[in-house]
C-alpha cells in the first residue's frame, strides 16, 4: 500500500506572497464597491473602513498560516489543504461576528441590514471562502512551478558539472602520460596526487565547496602540471589575509580557469611563463584574478570556451546576477577576473 503524501503548503511567510494576498483583498473591496446596489453607493468613509477591515483580516490570516505552516506540512495532503483553506474562512467568520457585536461602538449600523448578525458573518465568510480557495489554488500552482524550475536548474547544473569533469581528467592523464617513460617515479606520485584530487573534486555529489577546498584542487592540479612542464611553469600566489577561506562556491569553478591558463597560455610558450593567481575582497565580493602570458600564435579553442561557458552558467544558477566572469587581454597577458558574492559555510548557497 503506497504511503500517503504529506501536504506541501506554500511559504506563507514570504513577503511577495503577503503582498499578493493584500492586493487581492483590496481588489475584492473595489469590486464590491463598484458592484450595482439597491441602496445608496458606498461613501468614502465606508470604502476606507471596508478596505481597512479587509486588509487587517487578510494580514491576520496570513500570519496564522505562516505560524501553522510547519504543523500543516505534517498532515495528509487533502487534510492539510482543507485546513489551510478553512483557517482564513473561520477567522473571517469569527472576526465578522465580533465586529457585529461591537457595531454600536463603531457606528456601522449593521443591525439594520443584517438583523441578528448571522447574515453579516455569513456573507463575509462566503467572500473569504471564495478568495481563500482562489489564492490557495494560485499559490499551489506557483509553488509547483517553482519546484519544477528548481529541479530543472539542478539537473542542468549536474549535467554541466558532469561535462567538465571528463575534460579535466583528460588533460590530467595527458600530463601524467608524458612522465611515464621520462620519470616513472614522478608519474607514480602524480597518479597518487590525481587520485586525491578527484576524491576531493567529486565530493560525493555535493554541489558546492569551500574556497579552501577549491584552492587545494588548484594546487594539486598545478603540482601535476609542474611535473610535466618543470621550470617552464612558474606559479605566484597572492592571497589577502581577509579572504574568507570558508566561503562557498560551486565546485570546479576556479580550477578550470587555472587549467585554461596553463594549457592555452603557458604550455604553448617554449620558454613557459608566470601564472599569477590573486585573491582579494572587493566590497562584498571575492575577486579571483588569474593572469598568464599569451603565445604569439593563438588558435581558437572550443575547450577553453566550453569551460568558461560552463562556469558562467553554474554561477548564474547559484548566484543569479551577483557573480561575474570577465576576460580581457592587456600587454601580452590574458586576464580572467572572477567575482563571487561572499557566502559563508553556515549560510550555504542556493
C-alpha positions in Angstrom: 0.0 0.0 0.0 1.6 3.3 -1.0 2.4 5.8 1.7 0.2 8.8 2.0 1.7 12.0 0.7 2.1 14.9 3.1 0.9 18.4 2.4 3.4 20.9 1.0 2.0 24.3 1.9 3.3 27.5 0.2 5.7 29.6 2.2 3.2 32.0 3.7 6.0 33.9 5.5 7.4 35.3 2.2 6.8 39.0 1.7 5.8 38.6 -2.0 3.1 36.2 -1.0 1.9 38.6 1.7 1.9 41.5 -0.8 -0.1 39.5 -3.4 -2.7 38.5 -0.7 -3.2 42.1 0.4 -3.6 43.2 -3.2 -6.2 40.5 -3.8 -8.1 41.5 -0.7 -8.2 45.2 -1.7 -9.3 44.2 -5.2 -12.3 42.4 -3.7 -13.3 45.5 -1.8 -13.0 47.6 -5.0 -15.2 45.1 -6.9 -17.8 45.1 -4.1 -17.8 48.9 -4.0 -18.3 49.2 -7.8 -21.0 46.5 -8.0 -24.6 47.7 -8.6 -26.5 48.0 -5.3 -30.2 48.5 -4.4 -29.3 51.0 -1.7 -27.1 54.1 -2.0 -23.4 53.7 -3.2 -20.6 53.4 -0.7 -19.4 56.7 0.8 -15.7 57.3 1.0 -15.8 56.6 4.7 -17.4 53.2 4.1 -14.9 52.4 1.4 -11.9 53.2 3.7 -13.5 51.2 6.6 -14.1 48.2 4.3 -10.5 48.4 3.0 -9.0 48.6 6.4 -11.2 45.7 7.6 -10.2 43.5 4.6 -6.5 44.2 4.8 -6.4 43.7 8.5 -8.3 40.4 8.1 -6.0 39.2 5.3 -2.9 40.1 7.3 -4.2 38.2 10.3 -5.0 35.1 8.1 -1.5 35.1 6.5 0.2 35.4 9.9 -1.8 32.5 11.3 -1.0 30.4 8.2 2.7 31.4 8.5 2.8 30.1 12.1 0.8 27.0 11.3 2.8 26.0 8.2 5.2 23.5 10.0 2.1 21.8 11.5 0.2 21.8 8.2 3.2 20.2 6.4 2.9 17.1 8.6 -0.7 16.4 7.6 -2.1 14.3 4.8 -2.4 16.4 1.6 -6.3 16.6 1.5 -6.5 17.3 5.2 -3.7 19.9 5.2 -5.1 21.7 2.1 -8.6 21.7 3.6 -7.4 23.2 6.9 -5.2 25.8 5.1 -8.4 26.9 3.3 -10.6 26.7 6.3 -8.4 28.7 8.7 -9.0 32.1 6.9 -12.7 31.4 6.5 -13.1 30.6 10.2 -11.1 33.7 11.2 -13.2 35.8 8.9 -16.5 34.5 10.4 -15.3 35.0 13.9 -13.9 38.5 13.2 -17.2 39.4 11.4 -19.3 38.3 14.4 -17.1 40.3 16.8 -17.4 43.4 14.6 -21.2 42.9 14.6 -21.2 42.8 18.4 -19.1 46.0 18.6 -21.3 47.7 16.0 -22.7 50.2 18.5 -19.2 51.4 19.2 -18.1 51.6 15.5 -21.4 53.0 14.3 -21.6 51.0 11.1 -25.4 50.4 11.7 -25.1 46.7 10.7 -28.2 45.8 12.7 -30.5 47.5 10.1 -29.1 45.5 7.2 -28.3 42.2 9.0 -30.6 41.6 11.9 -29.1 39.0 14.3 -25.6 39.2 13.0 -25.8 35.8 11.2 -26.3 37.3 7.7 -23.3 39.7 8.0 -20.9 36.9 9.2 -22.3 34.6 6.6 -21.6 37.0 3.7 -18.1 37.8 5.0 -17.4 34.1 5.3 -18.7 33.4 1.7 -16.4 36.1 0.3 -13.5 34.8 2.4 -14.2 31.2 1.2 -14.1 32.1 -2.5 -11.0 34.3 -2.1 -9.2 31.7 0.1 -9.9 29.0 -2.5 -8.7 31.1 -5.4 -5.5 32.2 -3.6 -4.7 28.7 -2.3 -5.0 27.3 -5.8 -2.8 30.1 -7.2 -0.1 29.6 -4.6 -0.2 25.9 -5.0 0.3 26.1 -8.8 3.0 28.7 -8.3 4.8 26.5 -5.8 4.7 23.5 -8.1 6.1 25.6 -10.9 8.9 26.9 -8.7 9.8 23.4 -7.6 9.9 22.2 -11.3 12.1 25.2 -12.1 14.5 24.3 -9.3 14.6 20.7 -10.3 15.3 21.5 -14.0 18.0 24.0 -12.9 19.6 21.5 -10.6 19.6 18.9 -13.3 21.1 21.3 -15.8 23.9 22.2 -13.3 24.5 18.5 -12.6 24.9 17.9 -16.3 27.3 20.8 -16.7 29.3 19.5 -13.8 29.4 16.1 -15.3 30.6 17.5 -18.6 33.5 19.4 -17.1 35.0 16.5 -15.1 35.9 14.3 -18.1 37.6 17.3 -19.7 39.7 17.8 -16.6 40.5 14.1 -16.4 41.7 14.0 -20.0 44.1 16.9 -19.5 45.4 15.4 -16.2 46.0 12.0 -17.7 47.8 13.6 -20.7 50.1 15.3 -18.2 50.9 12.0 -16.4 51.3 10.1 -19.7 54.2 12.4 -20.7 56.0 11.4 -17.5 55.7 7.6 -17.7 58.8 7.0 -19.8 60.8 10.0 -18.7 60.3 9.8 -15.0 58.2 6.8 -13.8 58.7 7.7 -10.1 57.3 11.2 -10.6 54.5 9.7 -12.7 53.5 7.4 -9.8 53.4 10.4 -7.4 51.3 12.3 -9.9 48.8 9.4 -10.1 48.5 9.4 -6.3 48.0 13.1 -6.4 45.4 12.8 -9.1 43.6 10.2 -7.0 43.4 12.6 -4.1 42.4 15.4 -6.4 39.5 13.5 -7.8 38.3 12.3 -4.5 38.1 15.9 -3.4 36.6 17.2 -6.7 33.8 14.6 -6.9 32.9 15.4 -3.3 30.3 12.6 -3.0 27.9 14.5 -5.3 28.0 17.8 -3.3 27.3 20.9 -5.5 29.4 23.4 -3.5 32.8 23.5 -1.9 34.7 25.9 0.4 37.2 28.3 -1.1 39.9 26.4 0.8 38.9 23.1 -0.9 38.8 24.8 -4.3 42.3 26.2 -3.9 43.5 22.8 -2.8 42.2 21.4 -6.1 44.2 24.1 -7.9 47.4 23.4 -6.1 47.1 19.6 -6.7 46.5 20.2 -10.4 49.4 22.6 -10.6 51.6 20.0 -8.9 50.8 17.6 -11.7 51.4 20.1 -14.4 54.7 21.1 -12.7 56.0 17.6 -13.2 55.3 17.9 -16.9 56.4 21.4 -17.6 59.1 21.6 -14.9 60.8 25.0 -14.9 58.5 26.3 -17.7 55.7 26.7 -15.2 56.1 29.3 -12.5 53.2 30.0 -10.1 52.8 33.1 -7.9 50.0 33.1 -5.3 48.8 36.4 -3.7 46.0 35.8 -1.2 45.0 38.7 1.1 44.7 37.9 4.8 41.0 38.9 5.0 39.8 36.5 2.3 37.3 34.0 4.0 38.5 30.5 3.2 35.2 29.0 4.4 33.0 30.8 1.8 31.0 28.6 -0.5 31.2 28.4 -4.3 30.3 25.9 -7.0 32.8 23.0 -7.2 35.3 23.2 -10.0 34.9 27.0 -10.5 38.5 28.3 -10.1 40.4 25.1 -11.2 39.2 25.1 -14.8 40.3 28.7 -15.2 43.7 27.8 -13.9 43.7 24.8 -16.2 42.9 27.1 -19.2 45.7 29.4 -18.3 48.2 26.6 -18.3 47.0 24.7 -21.4 46.1 27.6 -23.6 48.8 30.0 -22.4 51.9 28.8 -20.6 52.2 25.4 -22.2 52.1 27.0 -25.7 55.2 29.1 -24.9 58.7 27.4 -25.4 60.1 29.3 -22.5 56.9 28.9 -20.4 55.8 31.8 -18.2 54.5 33.0 -14.9 50.9 32.1 -13.7 49.7 34.8 -11.3 46.7 34.0 -9.1 45.5 36.8 -6.8 42.6 36.6 -4.3 41.2 39.7 -2.6 38.0 41.3 -1.4 36.2 43.9 -3.3 33.3 45.2 -1.1 31.0 42.2 -0.5 32.6 40.1 -3.3 35.6 37.8 -3.6 37.8 38.7 -6.6 39.9 35.9 -8.1 42.3 37.4 -10.7 44.2 34.9 -12.9 46.9 36.2 -15.3 49.0 34.3 -17.8 51.2 35.2 -20.7 49.8 34.8 -24.2 51.6 32.9 -27.0 52.4 34.8 -30.2 50.3 32.5 -32.4 46.9 31.6 -30.9 44.3 29.2 -32.1 40.6 29.3 -31.2 40.0 26.6 -28.6 36.5 25.2 -28.1 37.6 23.5 -24.9 38.5 26.9 -23.4 35.2 28.4 -24.4 33.3 25.4 -23.2 34.9 25.6 -19.7 34.2 29.3 -19.4 30.6 29.0 -20.6 30.1 26.1 -18.2 31.4 28.2 -15.3 29.2 31.2 -16.3 26.1 29.0 -16.3 26.8 27.5 -12.9 27.5 30.9 -11.4 24.2 32.2 -12.8 22.4 29.3 -11.2 24.0 29.7 -7.8 24.2 33.5 -7.6 22.0 34.9 -10.3 23.4 38.2 -11.5 25.5 38.7 -8.3 28.5 36.9 -9.8 30.5 37.7 -12.9 33.3 36.3 -15.0 35.3 38.9 -17.0 38.1 38.2 -19.5 40.4 40.6 -21.4 43.9 40.9 -22.9 46.4 43.5 -21.9 50.1 44.0 -22.6 50.6 40.5 -23.9 48.8 38.8 -21.0 45.4 37.2 -20.6 43.4 38.2 -17.6 40.5 36.3 -16.1 38.6 38.0 -13.2 36.1 36.0 -11.3 33.7 37.9 -8.9 31.7 35.9 -6.4 29.4 37.2 -3.6 30.6 36.3 -0.1 28.7 33.2 1.2 29.9 31.6 4.4 29.7 27.9 5.2 27.0 28.4 7.7 24.7 30.2 5.3 25.3 27.9 2.4 24.4 28.6 -1.2 21.4 28.4 -3.4 
